[in-house]
Amino acid sequence: MRVIQLKITPPPVGGTVVRRPRIESLLSRLIEQHRVVCVLASAGAGKTTAVLQAAQQLRRPFAWLAVDATDTVTGRLLTYLEAAIARQVPGVKGLAGAALVSQLPHPEVAGLLAEAVGDSNLLLVLDDMERLAEEPEALAVVSSFARYLPPTARLVIISRSVLPFDAAGGASFLTYVAAVGEEDLAFTVQEATDALVLSGRPDVDPAEAIVETGGWVTGVLFEAWRSADHVIGIGGEADPLHGYLATQILAQLTPADREFLISTALLKEVTPAAAESLGVQDAAVRLHSLRSRRLPVAWDPGGKAMRCHPRFREYLLELLQRRSDAEVRELHRAYAQLLVELQHDEEAVEEFFAAGRLDEALEVVERVVVGVIERADFALAERWLQRLKPVRDDGQPGLVVAELMLALGREDYCRGVQLVDELAEGGRRDELAGSSSRAASLMAWCYLHAGRVADINAVLDVALPGDELDAMRYAMRTVDGIPGASNTPVGSLTGGPFDALVMRTHYDLGRLSLLADAPSSPWAAKAAEPWRVGALLATGHTEQGFELYQGLEGSHEQGVWLAAVIGPKLMAELGEHDAAWRLLRTGRERIVASGSELFRMLSLLAEAELLLRLGSDARAARHVLEEVAQHPIGQRYANIREHANTLLGTALLLEGEDLRARDCLEAAVVSMRQGERILWLPAAAVHLAEAQWRLGEEQGADDAANLALWAAEQQGSNHLLLQALSEFPAVLSRRLDIERRADSPWHELGRALMVLGVELGDVLAASVHVTEFGRTAVLVNGEDAALRLKKSYELLAYLANSGRDAVPRQELLDVLFAGRGDDAAGSYLRQAVLRLRRAVPDVLRSDPAAGRVGLGAGVRVTTESERLSALLRQAASLRGQDRLRTLLQALEIADRGEYLPGVLSSWAEERRQHLASVVQEARHDAAEIAFATGHYRQAARLVGDVLRADPFRESAWRLEMRIADALGNQDRVIAAYRACERALNELGTQPTPTTVRLLQDLRR
């Protein structure tokens, strides 16, 4: 979509506009102190001029967007927001467009766009926002943008009316909004005096004007109050300002100039070329004539382009509508043709509609409607298509693709299939598939939900190659028993709407590692969120999955699959059994409305899972699975058939039908391996191992157990494997019996099951944990082991943190006893070893011949400092909120107290200092991230801790100043700077120029 540059260009401030330092100062101060400022006043109150003048005083990159009626279409609004911001922050260019093509919810796109502003101190102004006052979807976009705007940036909203952001779900950002109103903008007597003199009317009494108008800027300047008593009689207008404009402005012009103004009212900027394109003659002459008149218009510096004051243009448009329908329609048509020439196609469509030229609108719509749908402006596309019904041909390819995209975007699969069948009946389906990869893939996607594999293949066989076709063929890997040729698409993301299908297929194939982490691209990350919920659930990150699910709950982006299939499973995992069944029932209603037979089968499988997991009701589960088995999708779709066989095998095991269970599970496992579909393979293989062992097939049982472990490794998570083992723990117990090593992956699984409360007998070795911060203790299987000898604790801590299998005995004497080699030191070391072995028999191993001591292989020893270091390493690979959350987990460990309190050995002191330094860096990092993400109070606490530990850290003082500024506390900004000065003075130095410059910037 081509952007009208005039909309994102700040209007000029005329030379005859009086400066108002009082208003400039007020607005400048509020803009610097508040992230969002609303300027709310009636038309003609001087809102726009005041903001423009204030912006000139601020040292901020300045972006502008004049909202109009077409911006109620939220995808278009986002496109213009991006274009406006990109003038000052080039890095945002293309972000909104890519996100819209991926059909992300528009409020989410707005949030991504806001976050992309980054550290820029951008000032963005949205003018004429009253046009969106009754458009909750558009307000939701603006409120989301405001909510996620970085703390360094500023947003000014100009409106004639209060905007109901709270009703649009935007109340959360209202807490940091300042407002300027009618009373603030009203002229004072002195300002009115200056303005009247500057406009050439010193004869007008400013005090009288103020009294009569209440300080209304336009009323004072245009003297509407003088004509209020005779407006109706002379101008024939009910509105006082309109009466004034009629009698004192238009009536003073020549008929030719007056007609020119009315005829060109459709144009936002009147130039000779634009006016002549509307059929207006002598445009240059008329503009030259008008240039010499006192009018409520703004001229470009060369005097060749004119922009009417908003209230003046409103009146001219009203006058235009009083002309004959034929004349008005012809002007709309001419304007539409001009817009087409300028490549402003969407605006042209509306003008063609206003002109009643549906045939010409159709040509434009067919060209641009797909782009409108790609950015998820479904309502606009539907309105266009409905309006064009009298003139459209159902066989037009562009419109057919649009209808299919709408059906899929709305999750109305029944409508999509109906459209494709109509094409097939008319003999146009294959022709369309052969001419468009997108059309072919859309048709196949609809058929996929209907379970019509033969029709899918018929379409794909004649389809034009392309990215969309690759995505569809990748999705067919869930249907076909065995993957096709080696060049079968692998499921690459392209940034288009078919990425949703690729994400879903990743999940169905069990390629969870491709979903567990958010993609680096912000818009792709949002597109992946529903499938990330499924992946997080499947990998055991239930709480994270629930947080993400809650963020999507009840919103447009929570599609049928997430709500009806994943939602019930997630609630069951959280122990909310009633909620799981409730979501299953309500999800069925959405599935019926969508017409998706595929989703209906997935819902039945989810029901069978709940019956088996929550109630072990094998009989009821088998009844549900029978319905799946009898359905064409249950018979033909490989992934559905495999999942159903896995669940049926589980039910049969519960009922003691071991032979039938083995056959079902074996069929599922073989098919999964052939088709490289491993989502349910850990469960199927564990259950197969149980069935085979019951039938005396011990080698087969071992092989199946090993296969389950392999599948879990491929998934990158043991969660689904642990779920299956918790149902049949004997599979793990038998596997442990034949393990020679006590640190095998099976032992890890055993310890994990013990944490879950699953009984496995005495086959597992002990788990030992050393607490080091705040207190020194050794926990054996969760119980405190009273060693009673400080050197025993120190010995275990040193060995566990050494990172080596064994340590020479002499080294232990050096670090624990300061190098003493006497008998007393040796005896003390032996006592420390003895106490440890009494508490945990296998915790230590020693080699007298080699003189080495190490940790036993049969015991897993962990330490708090090891956990802290692991969290910090993990945080280094994360960003934003995830990084902050992980850093806070690490700091929670360090904040328990001093490392190894009471241990005075030099190695302990060195490690204590090292950890303190690492923790200090982590705390400062956490403070920076908390500030960047808008958690100012938390950032203040963290940076306070940093400065108490190290008052000479100048970067921390700068952060303290920025936080104080964000909280609107200028006194604290100065206090922080003074404290920095005092601290550095102790070192004989002073703040760097960077810190001084920051103070100056924050005080402006």
ChimeraX attribute file (.defattr): number of C-alpha atoms within 10 A of each C-alpha:
attribute: neighborCount
match mode: 1-to-1
recipient: residues
	/A:1	14
	/A:2	12
	/A:3	16
	/A:4	15
	/A:5	12
	/A:6	13
	/A:7	18
	/A:8	21
	/A:9	15
	/A:10	17
	/A:11	17
	/A:12	13
	/A:13	16
	/A:14	13
	/A:15	10
	/A:16	12
	/A:17	14
	/A:18	19
	/A:19	16
	/A:20	19
	/A:21	13
	/A:22	12
	/A:23	19
	/A:24	20
	/A:25	14
	/A:26	14
	/A:27	27
	/A:28	18
	/A:29	14
	/A:30	17
	/A:31	25
	/A:32	23
	/A:33	21
	/A:34	23
	/A:35	24
	/A:36	27
	/A:37	23
	/A:38	22
	/A:39	24
	/A:40	23
	/A:41	22
	/A:42	13
	/A:43	17
	/A:44	20
	/A:45	24
	/A:46	17
	/A:47	23
	/A:48	22
	/A:49	20
	/A:50	20
	/A:51	21
	/A:52	18
	/A:53	21
	/A:54	21
	/A:55	21
	/A:56	12
	/A:57	12
	/A:58	17
	/A:59	12
	/A:60	17
	/A:61	16
	/A:62	21
	/A:63	23
	/A:64	24
	/A:65	24
	/A:66	20
	/A:67	21
	/A:68	15
	/A:69	11
	/A:70	14
	/A:71	19
	/A:72	20
	/A:73	19
	/A:74	27
	/A:75	31
	/A:76	21
	/A:77	21
	/A:78	25
	/A:79	22
	/A:80	25
	/A:81	25
	/A:82	23
	/A:83	26
	/A:84	27
	/A:85	26
	/A:86	17
	/A:87	17
	/A:88	19
	/A:89	19
	/A:90	13
	/A:91	13
	/A:92	22
	/A:93	18
	/A:94	15
	/A:95	19
	/A:96	29
	/A:97	23
	/A:98	22
	/A:99	30
	/A:100	30
	/A:101	22
	/A:102	24
	/A:103	27
	/A:104	25
	/A:105	22
	/A:106	27
	/A:107	22
	/A:108	23
	/A:109	27
	/A:110	30
	/A:111	21
	/A:112	22
	/A:113	27
	/A:114	23
	/A:115	20
	/A:116	21
	/A:117	22
	/A:118	18
	/A:119	12
	/A:120	16
	/A:121	19
	/A:122	22
	/A:123	24
	/A:124	23
	/A:125	27
	/A:126	21
	/A:127	23
	/A:128	21
	/A:129	24
	/A:130	19
	/A:131	19
	/A:132	22
	/A:133	17
	/A:134	13
	/A:135	17
	/A:136	19
	/A:137	17
	/A:138	25
	/A:139	25
	/A:140	24
	/A:141	25
	/A:142	27
	/A:143	24
	/A:144	27
	/A:145	25
	/A:146	26
	/A:147	22
	/A:148	20
	/A:149	27
	/A:150	23
	/A:151	24
	/A:152	19
	/A:153	23
	/A:154	23
	/A:155	21
	/A:156	24
	/A:157	21
	/A:158	25
	/A:159	23
	/A:160	21
	/A:161	16
	/A:162	14
	/A:163	21
	/A:164	17
	/A:165	20
	/A:166	15
	/A:167	11
	/A:168	19
	/A:169	16
	/A:170	20
	/A:171	15
	/A:172	13
	/A:173	19
	/A:174	15
	/A:175	10
	/A:176	14
	/A:177	17
	/A:178	17
	/A:179	17
	/A:180	18
	/A:181	15
	/A:182	18
	/A:183	12
	/A:184	18
	/A:185	21
	/A:186	21
	/A:187	26
	/A:188	19
	/A:189	17
	/A:190	12
	/A:191	19
	/A:192	24
	/A:193	22
	/A:194	18
	/A:195	23
	/A:196	23
	/A:197	16
	/A:198	14
	/A:199	15
	/A:200	11
	/A:201	16
	/A:202	13
	/A:203	9
	/A:204	16
	/A:205	14
	/A:206	25
	/A:207	14
	/A:208	14
	/A:209	24
	/A:210	21
	/A:211	13
	/A:212	16
	/A:213	18
	/A:214	16
	/A:215	25
	/A:216	26
	/A:217	24
	/A:218	19
	/A:219	21
	/A:220	29
	/A:221	19
	/A:222	21
	/A:223	21
	/A:224	24
	/A:225	22
	/A:226	16
	/A:227	19
	/A:228	16
	/A:229	12
	/A:230	15
	/A:231	23
	/A:232	16
	/A:233	10
	/A:234	13
	/A:235	20
	/A:236	13
	/A:237	17
	/A:238	12
	/A:239	15
	/A:240	20
	/A:241	23
	/A:242	24
	/A:243	24
	/A:244	26
	/A:245	26
	/A:246	19
	/A:247	19
	/A:248	17
	/A:249	18
	/A:250	19
	/A:251	13
	/A:252	14
	/A:253	14
	/A:254	13
	/A:255	10
	/A:256	12
	/A:257	19
	/A:258	17
	/A:259	17
	/A:260	19
	/A:261	23
	/A:262	19
	/A:263	22
	/A:264	25
	/A:265	24
	/A:266	20
	/A:267	17
	/A:268	14
	/A:269	17
	/A:270	21
	/A:271	19
	/A:272	18
	/A:273	13
	/A:274	19
	/A:275	26
	/A:276	16
	/A:277	16
	/A:278	21
	/A:279	15
	/A:280	17
	/A:281	14
	/A:282	13
	/A:283	21
	/A:284	16
	/A:285	12
	/A:286	19
	/A:287	21
	/A:288	13
	/A:289	14
	/A:290	19
	/A:291	17
	/A:292	8
	/A:293	12
	/A:294	12
	/A:295	16
	/A:296	17
	/A:297	16
	/A:298	19
	/A:299	18
	/A:300	14
	/A:301	9
	/A:302	6
	/A:303	12
	/A:304	14
	/A:305	18
	/A:306	19
	/A:307	20
	/A:308	20
	/A:309	14
	/A:310	15
	/A:311	16
	/A:312	20
	/A:313	21
	/A:314	15
	/A:315	19
	/A:316	24
	/A:317	17
	/A:318	14
	/A:319	14
	/A:320	21
	/A:321	13
	/A:322	9
	/A:323	13
	/A:324	9
	/A:325	12
	/A:326	11
	/A:327	14
	/A:328	17
	/A:329	20
	/A:330	18
	/A:331	24
	/A:332	23
	/A:333	25
	/A:334	22
	/A:335	25
	/A:336	28
	/A:337	21
	/A:338	19
	/A:339	19
	/A:340	16
	/A:341	11
	/A:342	13
	/A:343	15
	/A:344	17
	/A:345	24
	/A:346	22
	/A:347	15
	/A:348	26
	/A:349	26
	/A:350	17
	/A:351	23
	/A:352	24
	/A:353	21
	/A:354	17
	/A:355	23
	/A:356	16
	/A:357	17
	/A:358	21
	/A:359	15
	/A:360	18
	/A:361	25
	/A:362	23
	/A:363	12
	/A:364	17
	/A:365	24
	/A:366	18
	/A:367	13
	/A:368	18
	/A:369	25
	/A:370	22
	/A:371	18
	/A:372	22
	/A:373	24
	/A:374	24
	/A:375	26
	/A:376	27
	/A:377	23
	/A:378	22
	/A:379	14
	/A:380	17
	/A:381	21
	/A:382	16
	/A:383	10
	/A:384	19
	/A:385	19
	/A:386	11
	/A:387	15
	/A:388	17
	/A:389	12
	/A:390	10
	/A:391	12
	/A:392	17
	/A:393	12
	/A:394	14
	/A:395	14
	/A:396	11
	/A:397	18
	/A:398	18
	/A:399	21
	/A:400	20
	/A:401	21
	/A:402	25
	/A:403	22
	/A:404	25
	/A:405	25
	/A:406	24
	/A:407	21
	/A:408	19
	/A:409	18
	/A:410	16
	/A:411	20
	/A:412	20
	/A:413	26
	/A:414	20
	/A:415	19
	/A:416	27
	/A:417	25
	/A:418	14
	/A:419	20
	/A:420	22
	/A:421	17
	/A:422	15
	/A:423	18
	/A:424	14
	/A:425	10
	/A:426	10
	/A:427	11
	/A:428	15
	/A:429	22
	/A:430	17
	/A:431	16
	/A:432	26
	/A:433	25
	/A:434	17
	/A:435	15
	/A:436	20
	/A:437	21
	/A:438	24
	/A:439	27
	/A:440	30
	/A:441	27
	/A:442	27
	/A:443	26
	/A:444	29
	/A:445	22
	/A:446	27
	/A:447	27
	/A:448	24
	/A:449	21
	/A:450	22
	/A:451	21
	/A:452	16
	/A:453	20
	/A:454	10
	/A:455	16
	/A:456	22
	/A:457	15
	/A:458	15
	/A:459	24
	/A:460	22
	/A:461	13
	/A:462	17
	/A:463	23
	/A:464	19
	/A:465	17
	/A:466	12
	/A:467	19
	/A:468	24
	/A:469	23
	/A:470	20
	/A:471	24
	/A:472	26
	/A:473	23
	/A:474	21
	/A:475	24
	/A:476	23
	/A:477	24
	/A:478	22
	/A:479	21
	/A:480	16
	/A:481	21
	/A:482	16
	/A:483	17
	/A:484	13
	/A:485	7
	/A:486	7
	/A:487	7
	/A:488	13
	/A:489	17
	/A:490	15
	/A:491	19
	/A:492	13
	/A:493	16
	/A:494	15
	/A:495	19
	/A:496	17
	/A:497	25
	/A:498	23
	/A:499	23
	/A:500	21
	/A:501	17
	/A:502	24
	/A:503	25
	/A:504	18
	/A:505	22
	/A:506	24
	/A:507	22
	/A:508	22
	/A:509	20
	/A:510	23
	/A:511	20
	/A:512	25
	/A:513	17
	/A:514	16
	/A:515	23
	/A:516	24
	/A:517	14
	/A:518	15
	/A:519	15
	/A:520	8
	/A:521	13
	/A:522	21
	/A:523	24
	/A:524	21
	/A:525	16
	/A:526	21
	/A:527	26
	/A:528	24
	/A:529	26
	/A:530	24
	/A:531	24
	/A:532	27
	/A:533	26
	/A:534	28
	/A:535	28
	/A:536	24
	/A:537	22
	/A:538	26
	/A:539	21
	/A:540	17
	/A:541	16
	/A:542	19
	/A:543	14
	/A:544	14
	/A:545	24
	/A:546	21
	/A:547	12
	/A:548	16
	/A:549	22
	/A:550	12
	/A:551	13
	/A:552	18
	/A:553	16
	/A:554	11
	/A:555	10
	/A:556	12
	/A:557	20
	/A:558	19
	/A:559	17
	/A:560	20
	/A:561	21
	/A:562	22
	/A:563	23
	/A:564	27
	/A:565	26
	/A:566	26
	/A:567	27
	/A:568	28
	/A:569	26
	/A:570	25
	/A:571	19
	/A:572	19
	/A:573	19
	/A:574	14
	/A:575	12
	/A:576	13
	/A:577	17
	/A:578	12
	/A:579	17
	/A:580	23
	/A:581	19
	/A:582	14
	/A:583	20
	/A:584	23
	/A:585	15
	/A:586	12
	/A:587	24
	/A:588	19
	/A:589	13
	/A:590	19
	/A:591	24
	/A:592	14
	/A:593	14
	/A:594	21
	/A:595	19
	/A:596	23
	/A:597	21
	/A:598	20
	/A:599	22
	/A:600	23
	/A:601	23
	/A:602	20
	/A:603	23
	/A:604	21
	/A:605	22
	/A:606	20
	/A:607	23
	/A:608	26
	/A:609	26
	/A:610	22
	/A:611	20
	/A:612	20
	/A:613	15
	/A:614	13
	/A:615	11
	/A:616	17
	/A:617	17
	/A:618	23
	/A:619	17
	/A:620	16
	/A:621	23
	/A:622	21
	/A:623	12
	/A:624	20
	/A:625	25
	/A:626	15
	/A:627	13
	/A:628	22
	/A:629	17
	/A:630	10
	/A:631	13
	/A:632	15
	/A:633	24
	/A:634	24
	/A:635	16
	/A:636	17
	/A:637	20
	/A:638	23
	/A:639	27
	/A:640	22
	/A:641	22
	/A:642	27
	/A:643	25
	/A:644	29
	/A:645	24
	/A:646	27
	/A:647	28
	/A:648	27
	/A:649	30
	/A:650	33
	/A:651	25
	/A:652	21
	/A:653	22
	/A:654	16
	/A:655	14
	/A:656	13
	/A:657	14
	/A:658	21
	/A:659	16
	/A:660	15
	/A:661	27
	/A:662	25
	/A:663	16
	/A:664	22
	/A:665	31
	/A:666	24
	/A:667	18
	/A:668	26
	/A:669	28
	/A:670	14
	/A:671	21
	/A:672	25
	/A:673	15
	/A:674	11
	/A:675	20
	/A:676	18
	/A:677	27
	/A:678	26
	/A:679	25
	/A:680	25
	/A:681	32
	/A:682	30
	/A:683	28
	/A:684	31
	/A:685	28
	/A:686	31
	/A:687	30
	/A:688	34
	/A:689	31
	/A:690	28
	/A:691	29
	/A:692	24
	/A:693	20
	/A:694	16
	/A:695	13
	/A:696	10
	/A:697	13
	/A:698	15
	/A:699	12
	/A:700	16
	/A:701	25
	/A:702	21
	/A:703	15
	/A:704	25
	/A:705	27
	/A:706	18
	/A:707	20
	/A:708	29
	/A:709	23
	/A:710	16
	/A:711	25
	/A:712	24
	/A:713	13
	/A:714	16
	/A:715	25
	/A:716	15
	/A:717	19
	/A:718	21
	/A:719	20
	/A:720	22
	/A:721	26
	/A:722	24
	/A:723	18
	/A:724	20
	/A:725	25
	/A:726	20
	/A:727	15
	/A:728	18
	/A:729	19
	/A:730	16
	/A:731	23
	/A:732	22
	/A:733	20
	/A:734	17
	/A:735	15
	/A:736	21
	/A:737	10
	/A:738	9
	/A:739	14
	/A:740	8
	/A:741	12
	/A:742	19
	/A:743	16
	/A:744	14
	/A:745	13
	/A:746	19
	/A:747	22
	/A:748	14
	/A:749	19
	/A:750	25
	/A:751	20
	/A:752	15
	/A:753	19
	/A:754	16
	/A:755	12
	/A:756	11
	/A:757	10
	/A:758	16
	/A:759	14
	/A:760	18
	/A:761	8
	/A:762	8
	/A:763	14
	/A:764	20
	/A:765	19
	/A:766	20
	/A:767	18
	/A:768	22
	/A:769	22
	/A:770	23
	/A:771	21
	/A:772	24
	/A:773	20
	/A:774	16
	/A:775	14
	/A:776	18
	/A:777	22
	/A:778	26
	/A:779	18
	/A:780	17
	/A:781	15
	/A:782	12
	/A:783	11
	/A:784	14
	/A:785	17
	/A:786	13
	/A:787	18
	/A:788	12
	/A:789	13
	/A:790	13
	/A:791	20
	/A:792	23
	/A:793	24
	/A:794	22
	/A:795	17
	/A:796	24
	/A:797	25
	/A:798	17
	/A:799	19
	/A:800	22
	/A:801	15
	/A:802	12
	/A:803	9
	/A:804	10
	/A:805	14
	/A:806	19
	/A:807	18
	/A:808	14
	/A:809	18
	/A:810	15
	/A:811	14
	/A:812	19
	/A:813	18
	/A:814	16
	/A:815	17
	/A:816	23
	/A:817	19
	/A:818	14
	/A:819	13
	/A:820	14
	/A:821	12
	/A:822	10
	/A:823	9
	/A:824	11
	/A:825	17
	/A:826	17
	/A:827	11
	/A:828	17
	/A:829	19
	/A:830	13
	/A:831	15
	/A:832	21
	/A:833	21
	/A:834	16
	/A:835	19
	/A:836	25
	/A:837	16
	/A:838	12
	/A:839	16
	/A:840	20
	/A:841	15
	/A:842	16
	/A:843	23
	/A:844	20
	/A:845	17
	/A:846	17
	/A:847	12
	/A:848	9
	/A:849	6
	/A:850	9
	/A:851	12
	/A:852	17
	/A:853	20
	/A:854	20
	/A:855	20
	/A:856	19
	/A:857	17
	/A:858	19
	/A:859	20
	/A:860	19
	/A:861	22
	/A:862	18
	/A:863	18
	/A:864	19
	/A:865	23
	/A:866	14
	/A:867	14
	/A:868	22
	/A:869	15
	/A:870	13
	/A:871	18
	/A:872	21
	/A:873	13
	/A:874	14
	/A:875	22
	/A:876	13
	/A:877	9
	/A:878	15
	/A:879	12
	/A:880	13
	/A:881	14
	/A:882	12
	/A:883	21
	/A:884	22
	/A:885	17
	/A:886	21
	/A:887	26
	/A:888	19
	/A:889	16
	/A:890	23
	/A:891	19
	/A:892	12
	/A:893	18
	/A:894	21
	/A:895	12
	/A:896	13
	/A:897	13
	/A:898	15
	/A:899	24
	/A:900	21
	/A:901	14
	/A:902	12
	/A:903	16
	/A:904	10
	/A:905	14
	/A:906	14
	/A:907	15
	/A:908	20
	/A:909	14
	/A:910	11
	/A:911	15
	/A:912	18
	/A:913	13
	/A:914	12
	/A:915	17
	/A:916	16
	/A:917	12
	/A:918	14
	/A:919	22
	/A:920	21
	/A:921	13
	/A:922	22
	/A:923	23
	/A:924	22
	/A:925	19
	/A:926	26
	/A:927	31
	/A:928	22
	/A:929	22
	/A:930	24
	/A:931	24
	/A:932	19
	/A:933	18
	/A:934	17
	/A:935	14
	/A:936	21
	/A:937	14
	/A:938	15
	/A:939	25
	/A:940	22
	/A:941	12
	/A:942	24
	/A:943	27
	/A:944	19
	/A:945	16
	/A:946	22
	/A:947	19
	/A:948	9
	/A:949	12
	/A:950	13
	/A:951	17
	/A:952	20
	/A:953	15
	/A:954	21
	/A:955	15
	/A:956	23
	/A:957	25
	/A:958	22
	/A:959	22
	/A:960	28
	/A:961	27
	/A:962	25
	/A:963	27
	/A:964	22
	/A:965	23
	/A:966	21
	/A:967	18
	/A:968	14
	/A:969	14
	/A:970	17
	/A:971	12
	/A:972	17
	/A:973	25
	/A:974	17
	/A:975	14
	/A:976	21
	/A:977	21
	/A:978	14
	/A:979	14
	/A:980	25
	/A:981	18
	/A:982	17
	/A:983	19
	/A:984	17
	/A:985	13
	/A:986	10
	/A:987	9
	/A:988	8
	/A:989	11
	/A:990	16
	/A:991	18
	/A:992	10
	/A:993	9
	/A:994	12
	/A:995	19
	/A:996	13
	/A:997	11
	/A:998	16
	/A:999	19
	/A:1000	10
	/A:1001	10
	/A:1002	17
	/A:1003	13
	/A:1004	10
